[in-house]
Every structure is written in structure tokens, then in C-alpha cells.
Amino acid sequence: MIVLFLKVKKILGAKTWQIEATSIFACLLLIWLISGGSYIEGIGVLAVFFTFMHASVANRLEEAEEKRAAKEEPLLVSCYKLLNRYYYAKEGLWLVYFILKVSVAGLAGVALFLAYPIWRNYYTKRRDKR
């Protein structure tokens, strides 16, 4: 999977975040269409997408701080270790909320957000070995 991802990235001359964003947007668009394509779910899809983009940047900032900490360099953001705790707390609460509200876009967003750190960890470990 990682080899395919890297080949697509190279062919397109794209950054990792651009391919991730395009993939997430395509998934969300499909979910929106399958769920009936209402304007309310469309707003939810856009909210999920931009929340994903925010999380993507936050994840990269966290990775940079982890590298800085590993080199025993001064940290720029000393509370970076709290990022994951807050991330999973909010996703757990959103999961309960979206189940109670029966929001397809919201539930899809929770699934994507819970899967993203797993993907990012998988990707960066393999990327760094190359």
C-alpha cells in the first residue's frame, strides 16, 4: 500500500498532505452522495473536511516537536504531548453525539479521524526507513 501511495505521489508531483486531503475529500463526497446529498449533510461534510485539514497540520507539528525532543533540542510547544489525549477525547465525544443525532457525515468523520493517526504512523515509519 505504501509503495502505491509513494508511486502516485511521485507521478503527480504532489505533497503527502495533498494526496491525503484529496483522498479524504473523495471519501466524504461519496458518503454525502450515498446519504442522500442533503445540504445539511453537505455542510457536515465540509466541516469534517476542514477539521481533517486542521488535524493534518496539527499532526505534522506534533511530529516536528517529537523530533526536536528526541534530539534534546528546546521545545517550541511544551504541551504537544497533550495533543493525542485531546484528540481522542474529542473523537469519543463526537462519536456519541453523532450517533445520537444520526449524522452520517459526522460518523464518517469520526471513522476517518480515528483511522488517520494509524495511517500517519504507518506512513511515516515506512517513509523514514527509505
Buried (B, 14 or more C-beta within 10 A) or exposed (E): EBEEBBEEBEEEEBEBEEBBBEBBBEBBBEBBEEBEEEEEBBEBBBEBBEBBBEBBEBBBBBBEBEEBBEEEEEEEEEEBEEBEEEBEEBBEEBBEEBEEEEBBBBBBBBBBBBEBBEBBEEBBEBEEEE
